[in-house]
């Protein structure tokens, strides 16, 4: 399920920014192409609900590294607005839509890095494990003396 959500996030980034922006989901040792995004899953959580239902929340950190330009601040502001509005909803391959909550942006001009945080929550149903039952039981009525 986590890979499905990760794929939906990267698809949405591609829709918003286009093919000119690289999207990395694994660490890059060298050969980084700017402008680019780094996408990582942050501490997924799961809470039991009623019955076999569970609520899962998957946090993401999306870091944007713009191309070096004289207007870097303006480019980071443009990207921040696209991320804030555009990442509110993502669509999984099965057609399910997830809403992004807790969206926040942290710009760092010194490092030329824009950090965007978002969480996607969903309910999942887990199959209940079959319990071993008795095969049969006999009950006799009457008084024991």
Buried (B, 14 or more C-beta within 10 A) or exposed (E): EEEEBBBBBBBBBEEBBEEEBBBBBEEEEEEEEEBBBBBBBEEBEEEEEEEEEBEBBBBBBBBBBBEEEEEBEEBBBEBBEBBBEBBBEBEBEEEEEBEBEEBEBEBEEEEBBBBBBBBBBBEEEEEEEEEEEEEEEEEEEEEEE
